[in-house]
Amino acid sequence: MKTLISSLCILVIANGGFAADTNSAALKDIAGDYYFGDGLGVNCSFTLSAQGKFAFQWRGCLGTYDKNEGNASLKDGILHITPQKPNVREGFRGTPTEFYPVRWGTRMYLIPTNEIVEFCSDVNRGSEPRQGSHGQYYIRRSDADKPVVGKPAVPEQWSEFFLNQPVHGKITELIGTQEAWLNKGATDGLLEGMILTAKQHGKLMFAQVRVETVEKNRCRIKCQWKDSVLAVGQTVSSRFHE
């Protein structure tokens, strides 16, 4: 799961010409003003037009950290942006350059292609669909309060990462302090890469864990935060609030 960065991020795709009519038509379907953030230190905006140009700006507490501009296009269901200047993705600089446009009912999201499993896991956790604009993935501003039905229309190869029902299990064996075996596995719908929540246990705070290896009736999990610790008997769930 992506950690929210304490900064203001603005990504604007401005008007401009694009040669391929089919690309422009497809871009028109996903055009709009997008946002993700917490309303405090993180406020990221992304405005997409059908003409295939973009301008990028990242702002935070100390002002503007990065700017860029270039072209945007759709190919094989992926939105590609091509910055004109070097796109250095470190610290408070840079932007993802490939996104899946994901429709969920009448909502439209833009999900970085390398975060699609995290997005599916957040749907399983109940973090999405969010109420209002605040959240960890770009959503079209006009869609933030619209209701949803069913599951998001992610590319087919990722749809199996949505669980049909919540999974709740217990840690049965530790592997060091940050890895463990959970008594749930493939028969429960778990897949490698899924993000689960290890619940608060005694003095241990909750932690995010990733499924590393899946067997029929168990899986190996690993903490995503370096200061997290697991314990035998600790409950691990695909839902955050259950």
Secondary structure per residue as TSV (DSSP state, phi and psi in degrees):
chain	resnum	aa	ss	phi	psi
A	1	M	-	360.0	137.7
A	2	K	-	-74.6	132.2
A	3	T	-	-83.4	129.3
A	4	L	-	-65.1	134.0
A	5	I	-	-94.9	135.8
A	6	S	S	-76.5	82.2
A	7	S	S	-164.1	169.8
A	8	L	E	-109.6	125.9
A	9	C	E	-122.3	123.3
A	10	I	E	-123.7	123.0
A	11	L	E	-121.3	113.5
A	12	V	E	-117.5	123.8
A	13	I	-	-99.5	110.3
A	14	A	-	-91.8	174.2
A	15	N	-	-67.9	147.0
A	16	G	-	178.2	163.8
A	17	G	-	-81.4	153.1
A	18	F	-	-145.0	135.0
A	19	A	S	-72.1	-38.6
A	20	A	-	-81.8	116.8
A	21	D	H	-63.8	-38.6
A	22	T	H	-64.9	-38.0
A	23	N	H	-65.7	-42.3
A	24	S	H	-63.4	-39.0
A	25	A	H	-64.9	-42.0
A	26	A	H	-67.5	-40.9
A	27	L	H	-62.7	-34.3
A	28	K	H	-59.8	-34.4
A	29	D	H	-66.3	-26.6
A	30	I	H	-113.3	5.7
A	31	A	-	-64.6	151.8
A	32	G	E	150.1	-179.8
A	33	D	E	-97.4	124.3
A	34	Y	E	-113.4	158.5
A	35	Y	E	-151.1	144.0
A	36	F	E	-143.8	152.9
A	37	G	E	155.9	-177.8
A	38	D	-	-110.1	2.3
A	39	G	S	79.9	-0.6
A	40	L	S	-117.6	-99.9
A	41	G	S	-80.9	-14.9
A	42	V	-	-120.5	117.5
A	43	N	E	-145.3	100.6
A	44	C	E	-111.9	128.0
A	45	S	E	-120.6	145.3
A	46	F	E	-141.5	113.6
A	47	T	E	-112.4	119.4
A	48	L	E	-111.1	132.0
A	49	S	-	-113.7	165.4
A	50	A	T	-77.0	-8.5
A	51	Q	T	-85.5	-10.3
A	52	G	-	82.9	34.2
A	53	K	E	-127.2	150.2
A	54	F	E	-139.7	156.0
A	55	A	E	-132.0	135.8
A	56	F	E	-116.6	137.7
A	57	Q	E	-144.3	132.5
A	58	W	E	-118.5	116.7
A	59	R	E	-119.4	149.6
A	60	G	E	-145.7	-160.3
A	61	C	T	-61.1	-27.7
A	62	L	T	-99.5	9.2
A	63	G	E	111.8	-144.7
A	64	T	E	-90.2	124.5
A	65	Y	E	-94.0	-30.3
A	66	D	E	-160.0	149.1
A	67	K	E	-139.1	150.2
A	68	N	E	-162.7	168.0
A	69	E	E	-158.2	165.7
A	70	G	E	165.6	-150.4
A	71	N	E	-105.0	159.1
A	72	A	E	-133.6	142.3
A	73	S	E	-152.8	160.6
A	74	L	E	-112.3	130.7
A	75	K	E	-146.4	126.0
A	76	D	T	52.8	40.0
A	77	G	T	78.5	9.8
A	78	I	E	-119.0	131.3
A	79	L	E	-83.3	120.3
A	80	H	E	-109.9	133.8
A	81	I	E	-118.2	141.5
A	82	T	E	-120.8	97.1
A	83	P	E	-65.7	143.9
A	84	Q	S	-75.9	-37.8
A	85	K	S	-94.7	162.4
A	86	P	-	-54.2	135.0
A	87	N	-	-105.0	87.1
A	88	V	-	-88.1	111.3
A	89	R	-	-97.6	82.2
A	90	E	S	-153.1	148.5
A	91	G	T	58.3	-130.9
A	92	F	T	-99.9	43.6
A	93	R	-	-136.0	154.8
A	94	G	-	89.1	166.6
A	95	T	-	-144.1	148.5
A	96	P	-	-56.7	150.4
A	97	T	-	-116.1	-2.3
A	98	E	E	-135.2	130.5
A	99	F	E	-133.2	143.9
A	100	Y	E	-88.9	121.8
A	101	P	E	-73.9	121.1
A	102	V	E	-121.0	117.7
A	103	R	E	-93.9	136.4
A	104	W	E	-133.9	99.7
A	105	G	T	62.2	-121.9
A	106	T	T	-97.7	4.9
A	107	R	E	-86.1	151.5
A	108	M	E	-129.1	127.0
A	109	Y	E	-114.3	156.2
A	110	L	E	-119.9	113.6
A	111	I	E	-113.4	122.1
A	112	P	E	-52.5	137.1
A	113	T	G	-61.1	-28.2
A	114	N	G	-87.2	8.2
A	115	E	G	-123.7	14.7
A	116	I	H	-67.6	-35.9
A	117	V	H	-67.2	-38.6
A	118	E	H	-62.4	-40.4
A	119	F	H	-62.5	-47.3
A	120	C	H	-59.8	-40.1
A	121	S	H	-65.4	-35.6
A	122	D	H	-68.8	-31.0
A	123	V	H	-66.1	-44.1
A	124	N	H	-61.5	-37.3
A	125	R	H	-73.6	-22.4
A	126	G	T	97.3	3.5
A	127	S	-	-71.7	-26.1
A	128	E	-	-125.3	141.1
A	129	P	S	-76.9	129.7
A	130	R	-	-78.0	161.4
A	131	Q	S	-100.6	113.5
A	132	G	S	89.2	-176.3
A	133	S	S	-82.2	-20.3
A	134	H	-	-70.3	128.8
A	135	G	E	173.9	-174.7
A	136	Q	E	-102.1	0.9
A	137	Y	E	-133.8	150.6
A	138	Y	E	-61.9	128.1
A	139	I	E	-129.0	142.0
A	140	R	E	-62.6	128.1
A	141	R	G	-54.2	-39.8
A	142	S	G	-70.8	-10.2
A	143	D	G	-103.0	-6.0
A	144	A	T	-58.9	-31.1
A	145	D	T	-106.2	9.3
A	146	K	-	-79.0	141.0
A	147	P	-	-70.9	161.5
A	148	V	-	-126.8	159.1
A	149	V	-	-132.9	137.2
A	150	G	S	72.8	-146.9
A	151	K	-	-112.2	157.8
A	152	P	-	-61.0	148.0
A	153	A	B	-86.7	68.4
A	154	V	-	-76.0	162.9
A	155	P	-	-54.3	145.6
A	156	E	G	-52.0	-37.7
A	157	Q	G	-66.3	-14.8
A	158	W	G	-104.3	-8.3
A	159	S	G	-65.0	-26.0
A	160	E	G	-69.7	-9.3
A	161	F	G	-81.2	-5.2
A	162	F	S	-86.7	125.6
A	163	L	-	-81.3	141.4
A	164	N	S	-73.5	-26.3
A	165	Q	S	-152.9	155.6
A	166	P	-	-59.9	148.4
A	167	V	-	-114.0	128.6
A	168	H	E	-128.2	127.6
A	169	G	E	-140.8	-176.8
A	170	K	E	-127.3	144.7
A	171	I	E	-74.5	127.4
A	172	T	E	-106.6	-21.2
A	173	E	E	-156.0	135.3
A	174	L	E	-91.9	148.2
A	175	I	E	-125.3	87.9
A	176	G	T	76.4	-154.1
A	177	T	T	-103.0	-16.4
A	178	Q	T	-114.7	-0.1
A	179	E	E	-128.8	151.5
A	180	A	E	-162.3	167.7
A	181	W	E	-101.1	133.1
A	182	L	E	-109.9	141.5
A	183	N	S	-83.6	35.0
A	184	K	-	-133.3	146.8
A	185	G	-	-150.9	-144.1
A	186	A	G	-63.1	-35.7
A	187	T	G	-65.1	-18.0
A	188	D	G	-96.1	0.3
A	189	G	T	95.5	4.3
A	190	L	-	-75.4	143.9
A	191	L	-	-132.3	153.7
A	192	E	T	-58.8	133.6
A	193	G	T	102.2	-20.8
A	194	M	-	-60.3	146.2
A	195	I	E	-103.6	127.9
A	196	L	E	-120.6	171.9
A	197	T	E	-116.6	121.0
A	198	A	E	-83.8	118.7
A	199	K	-	-72.7	162.5
A	200	Q	-	-57.2	136.1
A	201	H	B	-142.4	105.2
A	202	G	T	61.1	-121.3
A	203	K	T	-87.0	-5.2
A	204	L	B	-82.2	132.4
A	205	M	-	-80.0	165.4
A	206	F	-	-64.5	157.7
A	207	A	E	-146.7	151.1
A	208	Q	E	-90.0	135.2
A	209	V	E	-129.4	148.0
A	210	R	E	-108.7	140.0
A	211	V	E	-75.3	118.7
A	212	E	E	-96.2	-43.2
A	213	T	E	-139.9	137.4
A	214	V	E	-121.5	128.7
A	215	E	-	-113.7	-179.6
A	216	K	S	-57.8	-48.0
A	217	N	S	-121.7	12.5
A	218	R	-	-157.0	165.6
A	219	C	E	-146.7	156.9
A	220	R	E	-98.0	130.5
A	221	I	E	-119.8	156.5
A	222	K	E	-140.0	136.5
A	223	C	E	-62.6	143.2
A	224	Q	S	-94.3	-15.0
A	225	W	S	-111.5	133.8
A	226	K	T	-65.9	-21.3
A	227	D	T	-98.8	6.5
A	228	S	-	-82.6	150.9
A	229	V	-	-136.0	141.3
A	230	L	-	-107.7	165.4
A	231	A	-	-145.9	147.4
A	232	V	T	-61.5	136.4
A	233	G	T	90.4	-9.3
A	234	Q	-	-68.8	136.9
A	235	T	E	-79.4	136.3
A	236	V	E	-126.1	133.0
A	237	S	E	-137.9	151.7
A	238	S	S	-78.5	-15.2
A	239	R	S	-101.3	144.8
A	240	F	S	-81.1	-41.2
A	241	H	-	-100.9	13.2
A	242	E	-	-116.7	360.0
